[in-house]
Amino acid sequence: MKPKRNIDRAYSIDWFNIFLISVIIFGILIRLIHLDKRVYWGDEIVTSIRIAGYRFSEVLQEISNKSILSAEDLLTYQNASSSRGLNTTIQGLVSDEPQHAPIYFVALHLWVKLFKNFSNSITQIRSFSVFLSLLSFPSLYWLCFELFNSVTAELIATAMVATSPFYYVYAQEARPPVLWILCILLSSALLLRALRLNTKLSWVAYAASVVFSLYSFLFSVFVLIGHGFYILLIKGLKPNTAIIRYLLVVCVGVSAFMPWLLKIASNLSTVSDSTSWSSEKIGSFQLLRMVINNLRDVFFNIGEGYTYLTFLLLILIGFSFLFLIKTAPKSVWAFVLLLISVTIVFLLIPDLVNGVRRSAASRYFIAPYLGINLSLAYLFSVQTKNLIWQWKKCWQAIVTILLVIGISSCIIISQSEISFNQATYRNSAVLAQVINKYENPLVITGTQYFNNIIGAIGISHYLKPSTRFKFVPDTSQLNDSTQAKNIFVYGKDIEFLLKYLGADHIEVIYKSDYEGLWQIQIPP
């Protein structure tokens, strides 16, 4: 039996509702433009290596066996081909990055094969994320219906996600978090539906969403744990149908995910190496400041120097929690707060105690971000229906200001070549512009540090086809390279190359902690 609609379901179309719908339409449209404007950065380059079906060791071996490669040759490792199928994509994940669940990469591989004749490979790959992001809008709308049963809350929550800089950048990025957003929303909506209907079919649907979520992102386990605590709070500790069926769902989910867990267990050293950044030491205060800045990005990112806006946002979020607990039914506030708190308890608090960097990755906190969106949506939906006209208009103005700032942030980001979430190899287009000024340039880099290869592949997306690359493990293969006229040295830990070339002039074009570009002039 479907729940009865609240009285605001039969709302009259006023300016505020029209504004919310217009904002959602804006969020849809802005996701469809400038897909190739932002640079194709490090993590996305790795995504393309995955869907192309190559392992890191294969890439290293192939390029080491060739004397000279063109920029076009390097793009071979970015494009799916008929000779490499889904099995090679999965094998690459198991070999190099088993901590990443496979569904996103498998689905993206199929998407690229489906649209293989698309003219722009970056747009083609990122369009899959756009598609998943657009699916999250009706999924969020459905979750709000199951939770709040209020059209105002549904519209406000969807509008906030539509104009969020955080969700926007992931909607145009070839990485798994965009799929995880969809999975969290669907599994949560299906849980509430299963609790409402309590039919075998509804629980089967929830079980399927749990399995899909686990195979999409490993931290889905935090969402699943939160769902379990929610059922205990709502249904009580005594054995009942809901608890029994939830435990069966957990058994099904764990059993179905066990094959991938075994692959992770058999490659723990690889997982440790791939995630070594997460254990880097960092001060607790610095980490907390980064977490707060990440939370700000969920609502706005209009540059530095707006600390007061962040402070006001934190006050608003805190007030929404208090208002939620005080006025909402237990079935509502318990779900929202558990969606937020489980990740904080299992992830953020241990990282603050141990002083490690892991929680600085905003993508790990998607579940809490969505919970905060829901808390604010409840607050705004109630207050914008206030019977006191002045109070109602005041809260409508607050919602409008928040959404307008989000819209401004998305417009700014849409015109930029880089975004706040891009951490490594995000200057490829700029470096390529320098190299492209010269005729038949040669780019030399070392292979001891594999990320040099990732960076070189990233640059190749923006280079002229005539650009040549030479990858060397040491100086023994450089004898025939000193005859080139326009030489560049690229990468990290390549001081041995600079020393061997004996250049009379070395111009530093760019240098960071993970890459550099030098222009070399060889003596005649």
N, C-alpha and C positions, 0 to 999 in steps of 0.2 A: 504494500500500500504506500503510495507516494505521500510525502509530507505535505500538509496544507501550506499554501503560499501565505506569506505575511501580507498585511494590508498594503505595503508599499510595492507589492508585485503589480498591483493595478495602478501604477503611477501614471500621472499625466506628464507628457513630455515637456518639461520646462527647460530653461536655458542651461541649467547645471547638468542635467542628464544629456542634453545635446552636446555640451562641452566634453563630458566624459567619453561619449561615443566617438567624438571627433578626435580626441587624444588617442584612443585605441587605434583608429584608422591611421593616424600619423605614425604610431608605433609600427604598424604593419608596413606602411609605405617606405619608411626610412630604412627598414631592414632589406628592402629590395634594390636599393641603389648603392653605387660606389663599392660593390663587393670586392673589387680588385684595387681599391685606392690605398688601403693600409698595407704596409709591407708584409710579405709572407715571411714570418719570423721563425725562430729556431724550432719551437715545438710543432709548428705546422709543417715544417720541412721534414721532421721525423714522421709525422702522420703520413705524408706522401710516400716516404720510404716504406712505411708499413703497407699501405694499400698497393704499392707497386710490387710487393712481394719479395723484398730483399731483406736479408739480415745484414747487420753492420759488418760482420766479418766478410760477407760476400762483396759488399761495396768496396771495402778496403783491399781485398785481393784483386778485384777486377781493375781498379784504378792504378794499383801498384804494378800491374803487369803491362800497362800501356805507357809509352814514352810521353806522348802528348795527347791531351783530350781537349775537345772544343767545349764551349759552354753548352751547346746542344747535346753533346755526349753526356754531360752531367745530368741533364734533365731526363735522361733515360731512367734514372733512379727516382723520379718524381711522378711517373705516369704508369698507370695500370696497363698491362699488355695481355694479349690472349695466351701468351706462353706461361704466364704465372697466374694461378687461380687462387681461390680462397684458402687452400691448404698452405700456400706459401705465406700468405698474410698472417695466418694463425701461427705458423712455425716461427715467423719473425718475432711475433709478440712473445712466444714462449722462450725463445732464445735470448732476446735482448731486454724485454720489458714485461715480464709476467705479471707485474703489479697492475698493469692495465687490463681490465676485463675486455673481452673480444668483440662484443656485439656492435659497438660503434664502428670499429674498423672494418668488420665484415660487411655491415650495412653500407658504409661509405664506399667500399670496394665495388659492391653491386651497383650503387648509385652512379659511380664514375663509368662503369661498364655500360650502364643503361644510356647515359648521355655522352658516349665516347666521341661523338662528332661535334661536341660543343667547341667553339673557337677559342675560348679563354680557359685554360686549365685551372687557374686560381679561382675564377668565378664559378666554374663547374664544381670544384671541390667545396667551396664555401657555401654554395647554394643548398647543400644538404643540411647544413647547420641552420640556415634560414628556414627551411622547411620544418625542421624539428622545433624551432623557436615558435613558429606560427601555430603549430599544434599545441604548444603549451598554453596559448590564450584560452581556447575552449576548455582545456583541462583545468586551468585555474578557475574559470567561471563555474565549472561543475563542482570543484572542491568547495568553493564558497557557497554554492547552493546547498550541498550536503551539510556544511558546517553551520552557516548562518541563516540559510533560507531567506535571503534578502537580496533583492536585485541591486540595491544601492551598494551594498558591500561587494557584490560581484563586479559591478562596473568600476568601482574605485580600485579594488585590488588589481584588476586587469589593466586599468589605466596606469597604475604605479609601475607594474612590470613592463608595460609597453614603453614607458619613458625612462626607465632605469638605465643609466650608462653601463652598469655592470652586466645586466642581461642583454643589452644591445651589443656590446663588444663580443660576447660569447655567441650571440646569434649570427655573427659574421666571422667566426673563427673555426677553423677545422680541427677541433679538439673535443673530447668526450663530455665535458661538463654540460654542454647544451642538451645532450641526451639525458643526462642525470636529472636535470631540472624537470624534464617531461616525466621521467619515471617517478620522481618524488610526488609530483602532483597526481599522477594516475593511481599510484599505489595507495596514496592517502585517501583519495576520493573513493576508491574501490573498497577500502577498509570501512569507511563510514557507511557506505552503501550495504556492505555485508552485515554490519551491526544493525542497520535499520531493517533490512529484509530478513536476515538470518536464514537464507535458503542455501541449499548445497551449491547451486549454480553461482550464487554471488560470492561464496567463499572460494570456489574453484577459480573464479575470475581474479580474486585477490591473490590467490596462490600463484597464478600465472604471472601477475604483475611483480610479485616478490622475486620470482626466479629471473624475470627479465631485468629487474633492477640490479640484482646481484651480478648478473653478467654484463651490466652496463658500467657500474662504478663500485669499487670495493667498499667504500664508506656507506653504501646503502644499508649496511648492517646497523649503523646508528639509527637510521630511520625505522628499521624493523624492530629494534630494541625499544624505541619510543612508542611504537604502536602497541607493543606488549604491555608496557607500563600503563598506557592509556586504557587498555581493556581492563586491567586490574583495578584501576581507579574507578572506572565506570560500573563495572560488573561485580566488583568485590573479590575477595580472596577465595571464597568457596567455589568448588568446581561447578562450572556451568557450561552450557553449550558453546558460548562464545570463546571461553578460555580453551576448551578442548579443541575446538576447530582452529583457533590460532596456533596452538601447539602443533597440530597436524600440518598447518601451513609452514611453520618453521622447519619441521622435519622434511617436508617436501622440498623447501627451498635449499636447505643445507645439503640434502642428498643430491639434488640436481646440480648444485654448484661444486660438489666434491671433486669432480674431475679437474676443474681448474684450480681448486685449492691444492690438489696434489701436485700440479705443475708448478705452482708457486713454491710449495714446500721443497720440491726437488731443485729449485733454482734460487734458493735464499741468498746465496752470495751475489747473484746478478741483481736481485732486488735491492740488496744493501748498497751495491755500487751505484745503481741507478737513482737511488733516493738518498745518497750521502749528503746532499745539500740540506735535507730536512733536519739533520742532527748537528748542523753547524751552531756553534754557541752564539748567543745573542742576549743582551740584557733584558730582563723582564719588563722594565719600563719601556724600552725601545720596541719590544715585541707588542706590548699593549697599545702603543701609539700606532703601530702599523695595522693592528687589528681594527682600531677605531677608524683609521683612514680608509681601510677596505670597506667598512660598513658605510662610511660616507659615500663611497663610489656607487653603492646600491641606489642612492637617491640623487646625487649630483656630483659632477666633476667639472668645474669651470675654472680650474687653475688653482694656484697656491694663494695663500693669504686670506682664506675665508674661514678662519678658525671659529669665529663667532657663529657662523651658520652651522658648523659641525656641533658646537655646544648646544645650540637651540634644537638641533635634530635629536641629540641624545636626550634632552629634556622631554621632547615630544614622545619619543619611543618609551621612555620610562613611565610617563603619564598614561600612555596607552596600555601598558601592562597593568597598572593599578586600576584603571577603568575597566579593563577586561575582567580582572579577578573580582571586582566589586559588583559588576552589573550583569555579566554574562553567565549563562548556565554552566554548571561544572563540566558538562560534555563539550562545551566550547573552549573554555579557558584551559582545561587540562590538555586538550589536543594541541593547542597553539603553543603553550609553554613547554610541553614535552618535545615538540618538534624543534624548539630552540635549544633547550637545555641539555639534551643528551650529547650532542656534539661538543658542547662547551665542557661538559664534565669529563668526557673521555678523550678530548683532544686539547682544548685550549688550556685548561687548568694544569694538566701534566706538563705541557710545554712551558708555561709560566714558571712552574716549580723547578723544572730542569734547565730552563734557560736555553731552549733550542728553537730553531727558526721555523719548524714545520707549519705552525699556525699562521705564519705570514702569508701563506698561499690562500688567497681568498676563495678559490674554487672549492676548498674543503668545507666551507661554511655556507653552502647553498641552502641546506635545510634550515639553519637558523635565520638566514636572510628571508626565506619564504615565510617562516613563522612570524617574523617582524612585520612583513608586508600584511599578513593576515590580521595581526593585532591592530595595526594602524587602520586597516580597512574597516574593522569592527568599530573602532572609535569614531572614525569619520562618518560611517553610515548612520550611526546613532545620533551624533551631534548635528549632522546636516538635515536631520528630520525633526529637530527640536521644535517644540510648539512656540517657543519664544522667538519671534521673527529676527530680532537683532542678533541673538545668539546663533541662530541658524545661518545667517548671512556671514557672520564672523568665521564660522568653521568652514563654510563654503569657500571663503577667501583664502583660508589657510591651505585647504586642499588645492585650490587653483594655483597659489604661489608655488607650492611644492612641485606640482606637475609642470608648471611653466619652467622652473629651474631645471627639471629633468629634461624637458624638451630642448632647452638651450644647450645643455650638456651634450645631448645626442647630436645636435646640429654641429657643434664644435668638433666632436669626435669624427663625424662623417666627413669633415673637410681635412682631417689630419692624416698624415702618412703613418703615424705610429699611435698606439693607444697605451693607457696606463698599465694594462695587464701584460704587455709584452716585455719579457725580461732579458732575453738574449737574442743576438743576431737580428736586431731590428733596424740596423742601419744599412742593410744590403742595397737599397735603392740609391742612397747617397753615395756609397762607395763605388757602385757601378757607374754613376754619373762621372766620377773622376776618371775611371778606367776607360770609359767609352770615348773620352776626348782624344785618345791616341789610336794610331793605326796599328793593327795586328799586335795588340799587347799580349804579353806573356805573364801569367800570374803563377808564382811558385809558392808552395806551402809544404810544410812537413806533415808526415802521417803518424808521428808518435802520439799526437793528441787527436783523437778521432773527431772531436768537435770542429777541428779545422776543416774537415771534409764537409760537415754539415753547413758550416758558414760559407764555404766555397759554392756549395750547391745552391744556397740561398741567394748569393750574389748572381749566379748564372741565370736566374729568372729575369734579371734586368740588364744583362750584358748583350752586346752585339754578337751574332753567331761566330764572327771571326776571332773572338777572344779565345786564347789558348790557355790551358792549365797544365802544370806539371806538379805531380805529387811525389815527394821523395822522402825516404826514411832517413837518409844521411846525405853527405855531400858527394858521394861517389858517382851519383847519376847527374851531376850538374855540369859536366864538361861541355856538352853541346848546347847548354842553355845560355852561356855568357855571350853568344853571338847575337842574341836578340837585341833589338833596338830599344824597345819600350818594356822594361821589366818592372814588375811589382812583386813584392813579397807580402804574403797575407798569412794571418793566423796568430797563434799563441805558442810560446816556447819555440820560437824559430830564430833565436839569436845566432845559432850555428850557421844558418844560411846567410845572414847579414855579414858575419865575419868572413865566411869563405868567399863570398862574391867580391870582397875587397874593393868595394865601391869607393870612389873619391867623393861622392856626394850621396847622402841618404836623406830623403825628405820624408818626414813623418806626416802621413796624410790623416791618420786616425789611430787612436790607441785607447783601449779600455782593458778591464780586468780579464776579458775572455777573447778578445780579438784585436788585431791591429793591421794597418795597411801602410807599407812603405814603398816609395818610388825609388828605384835604383838607377844610378848612372854609372855604367861600367867604363873604366879607363880604356882609351883606344889602344 
